[in-house]
Structure formats: C-alpha cells, structure tokens
Amino acid sequence: MEFVPTLPAGGLGLLQPTEDSFDRLMERLNAVHLQQVATLNRKVERLRRQLRNCVRR
C-alpha cells in the first residue's frame, strides 16, 4: 500500500493511504473473497453429493 505524507494542523507528519492504493487493496480483497466463496461453494456441492449418496442407501 502506498502512503503519502500529510501535515495536519498540529504539524505532526502522518502517512495517509492514496486513493490508488485503496482501490488496489479493495481489488485484492474482492479477488480473495471471490476465491473463498468459490471454495465454499465447491465444498457445499461435495457435501450435498455425499448426503444424496447416503440418503439413497
């Protein structure tokens, strides 16, 4: 994440994230979230198949 220095009224130098770095972070978080959702959906489908197989027996 990129940061840019800022000087608030008190004169303390703080680091603030840039808008571009925030956008990149959100893109990465969204991509990771979508991967997690896909993984969970695969697990749910596998468990549904297992359950259907158990019910048939």
N, C-alpha and C positions, 0 to 999 in steps of 0.2 A: 504494500500500500504506500502510495506516495504522500508525503506531507509537505505543506508549505508553512513557513514561519509567519506568525502574525504577532502584532503588538497591540494588545488591548489597552484600554485607558490607563490601567495600572502600570504599564511599562514592562510587564513580565513577558518574556518570549515564549509563546506556546506554539505547539505544532497542530495544525488543522489538516484533516484529510482533504484532498482536492476532489472536485466533483467527478473527474475521470476515474480516480482510484475507487471512489464509491461505486460507480457504475460497474467497473470491472469486478469488484468484490461481490456485488449483487448478482452479476452474471455467473460467477463461480459458485456462489451459494445456490442459485437456481439450478445449475447443472448437477451439483451434488444431490440436491433434493430430488430432482427427477430420477437420478440413478437409484436413490434409496427407494423411491416409490415403485420403480420397475422391479427392483429386487424383491420388495414385499409382495407385489402382485404375483411374481413367479412362485413365491413360497405359498401364497394363498391358493393358487391353482394346483400346486403339487399336493397340498393338504386336502383340497376338495376331491382330487382324484383318489387319494388314499381313502378318504371317507366313503366315497361311492363304492370303491372296491370292497370295503369292509361291510357295507350295507348289503351288497349283492350276495355275500357268502352266507 
